[in-house]
Amino acid sequence: MFESDALFELQQDSADTLRFADLAGLPLADLMAPDWAAALQDVEGQLRKVLAFLASEEAAGQQLLPSPSNVLRAFRQPLAGVKVLIVGQDPYPTPGHAVGLSFSVDPHVRPIPRSLANIYRELESDLGIPPRVHGDLSAWTEQGVLLLNRVLTVRAGAAGSHRGKGWEEITTAAVTALAARTAADGARLPLVAVLWGKEAEGVRALLAGVPAITSAHPSPLSASRGFFGSRPFSRANQLLRDQGATDVTWELPPSP
């Protein structure tokens, strides 16, 4: 389990009772893993501004995604344990889909989003792993895969609606902190970045020499222009082995 007791208790709150205004009043240590709280301390003020913006949107009757209990879910996974970073754009704008992890959806969503279906298609082509009917990618996060959107919230039905509202500064700080991690002897900790599409490629300059796998986005609009055939999963594992780290088991459970 990655979550602390405080985070576990936060997850137990119903999405109907926990509000964005509640998040704005919680200390960072109650919102994310302790090492992430320390790493993002310099942008805490910006995070508070974003949460205040979300609270005002909520108060005005806007439906925001994902739910407050999931908006910072990616940061519940300890910073120290991350070995693969997969960067997305912003959450799925369809109610019931977004869960706070890039590309992942609620286990009960059917059919899964087309971008995720294309990820599964490439996973089968690359490693021979058959697609799953569900879209729950949390088994990857348990192995150190950080599924981080560049922007962490969206208005329902309005893709990209929270770009430029302050999330980019926070995720920039997060990627920078990942790239800067070192072991006790000063050696860089193993890390591979998987960057799909222009939004994701925008963080490459922050990665300071971290090996990166880049391609077109898995969206149906672009997947045929370089995503299919890019073999990101086998390549990521090889790059991890090159750094002395273990592979990620990319095969997901048949049912969530």
Secondary structure, 3 states (H helix, E strand, C coil): CCCCHHHHHHHHCCCCCCCHHHHHCCCHHHCCCHHHHHHCHHHHHHHHHHHHHHHHHHHCCCCEECCHHHCCHHHHCCHHHCCEEEEECCCCCCCCCECCCCCCECCCCCCCCHHHHHHHHHHHHHHCCCCCCCCCCHHHHCCCEEEEECCCCEECCECCCCCCCCHHHHHHHHHHHHHHCECCCCCECCCEEEEECHHHHCCHHHCCCCCEEEECCCCCCCHHHCCCCCCHHHHHHHHHHHCCCCCCCCCCCCCC
